[in-house]
Amino acid sequence: MNISTPFQEIVIDQAYSESQFPHIRKCSRTFIRDDGAIGLRLNINTTHHIYLNHHVFGNDAFVPATMIIELLFEAALLYCSTYLGLKSDRLKPAQIVNFDIQRALAIAPGKSLEADFMFKDVAANNSSVECGIDIVSKRISMAGKAIGTRLNASSRVVLSYEHLQAPAISLPDEIFDSYLIPKGLYYEYFFPSLGPLFHSSCAHFALSKSKKYFLGQYDCQNKEENYITAQKSRFLTSPLGNDSCLQYAVFFSRIINLIGRLPIGASRLEFYNEHPKKGRVNVLVQCLSINNDVMVSNIYSFGSNQVYFIAKGFVVKKSPYHNLVDRNEFDRILNQHRTEESVI
């Protein structure tokens, strides 16, 4: 695939509201390749997309898995508006199927990254629109020259005219131990790569005696509004709310065997009611399997009477930036902050 193929440019700026396209607005353009394939070219940079400076591993800023999810929905919605002529304000994010991150979208500080969102197998009916999307970027040599392309991520994206019907969430009939860690200590010790814009965990959680289930709480505290410069962002999904869920999945996996992991995909992601900008939200993580490489889990995000997000078969894989922590120190921090206060 030749990423340098000429394209037909349409700048996405004032014609589209930040409420519909908060991430891709003012930094993207649609294009048509010579072979007729349609895609969206997006320029991601650490100056415009401020959140990147708070999600750093090693020396690079990483586009979080949950922001990749947001980008997939925004790109699909823009396709529906631009090429299918549909009213984008009627369509809602519904599902991401076979979500697969093969290579991270990583950006050096002060630099930018160009990524192409390529559309394939689009199908529309009276209830929904489905399309496959591949995210492709340039491969850059040590000398800074483009030497081809690489597939970063792929999925099938579903937009719906109606919200999905949310299932009932029931808590497992298990005995749990509860913990409440000072938030500063929690992020300094367990998540040193995350800056304040990602500090959403309440650090109040519970672990089942069987280590099959994990309960936690988070609060987005309106932080997403400050993710992009010069606008108060309201995303189609909740990248921070969803990231909070994945933080807990990563933390849960580390409690079990100390190995640091990063999200790489899921069999299915489902989005239900609109996520609150602030206020406490509950998370239930169910461990389906775990080894020294990956943990597979189901994740449920919900309030007192609403379900927001469900991830089925979500995979977190051993991070290349992983450092094995000391089990005694890890357990000391946990045991020092045991509490009788129930999470839910």
Beta strands, then each sheet from edge to edge (+ up, - down):
strand 1: 10-11
strand 2: 28-32
strand 3: 38-45
strand 4: 56-57
strand 5: 60-62
strand 6: 92-101
strand 7: 106-107
strand 8: 112-124
strand 9: 128-140
strand 10: 146-160
strand 11: 176-180
strand 12: 201-208
strand 13: 213-219
strand 14: 261-271
strand 15: 280-290
strand 16: 294-302
strand 17: 307-318
strand 18: 338-339
sheet 1: 1+ 2- 3+ 8- 9+ 10- 6+ 14- 17+ 16- 15+ 13- 12+ 11- 18+
sheet 2: 4+ 5- 7+
end
